């Protein structure tokens, strides 16, 4: 993992908001979590 993730976490940065919205959009039986989590982590790193 990127060390910046740990540094940001120690400073209070998380992707918790994105996790509460997982699965809101998408068809039944189709995975919709990976892309949302990846996008949230990338946003955190920017």
N, C-alpha and C positions, 0 to 999 in steps of 0.2 A: 504494500500500500504506500501511497504517497505520504511522506512525513508531514506534509502540510495539513492533511486530514486530522492527524493527531494534534497538531498545534492549534488548529481552528477549534477542535473539540475542547481543548483545555481552556480556550478563550470564550467558550460558550456557544460556538457555532455548531449547529446540527442540521439535519435534514428532516427533523421530526414533523414539520408541517406537511412536507411532501408525503410522508409515510401515512398520515391520516387520510389522505385522498387516494391511496392505492386502490385500484379496481373500480373507481367511479365510472370510468369510461371504458367501454369495450364490450365485446360480445361474450356471452357465456361460453366457457370452455377454452377461451383464447387467453394466453398469458399477456398481461398488461402491466406487469410490475417492473420488469428489468429496465425498460427505457426510461420510465419515470424516476427511478432511483438513480440511474446513471446521470440523467439531466440535473437532478437536484445536487448531486455531488459536484458536477462540473460547475454549476452556478455558485456553489459554496467556495470553490477554488478560485473563482474569478474575482 
